[in-house]
Amino acid sequence: MSLRRRYPAPLRLASTLLFCALSLPALAHETMPATWCTAPNQTPQIITGFSFNKTQLKTMALQTVEQLGEEGLIAEGIAPRMADGRCGIVDRWLLTNYILQQYCAAATGDPDAYAYVGSSPTFLSPLHHQQYDYEAVQGSCAVCTTAP
């Protein structure tokens, strides 16, 4: 289901630099918290990678919808509350982003871990809310570490 490994130090440094460089340009909107890894002597460190196919993402999406329920989907910003109080249409991009963030938090043991998505053209597209339909995604889970 996932690619889980610790990278050797030189590759970890190169990956961290690549992570930083790729996270600079904003996509349609920023998913990384503005205060993430900004304290003195802090740097992002890639801990593990992930790769999920469409079937896996759909399965995780169904499980997440069941777990959160309508109120949870609304509270997490994954679906709007309709005028009549019911849950509106679930945004597949927001749901997948939520799943990836939760996955990275669990995989790294850090609730503030960040899921950097490196591939799926529709996930990364400025029109991702309209175009993304659980296409396969690959990326990395990073945590913010403090240099000794």
FENJOZI-V599508 format. One record per helix or strand of 3 or more residues. SS is the DSSP state (~ for helix, > for strand). FROM is the first residue (numbers start at 1). LEN is the number of residues. If there is no record, write none. Layout:
BEGIN
ss={SS SS}
from={FROM FROM}
len={LEN LEN}
END
This chain:
BEGIN
ss={~ > ~ > > ~ > ~ ~ >}
from={9 42 54 79 87 92 114 121 128 137}
len={16 11 22 3 4 17 6 4 4 10}
END
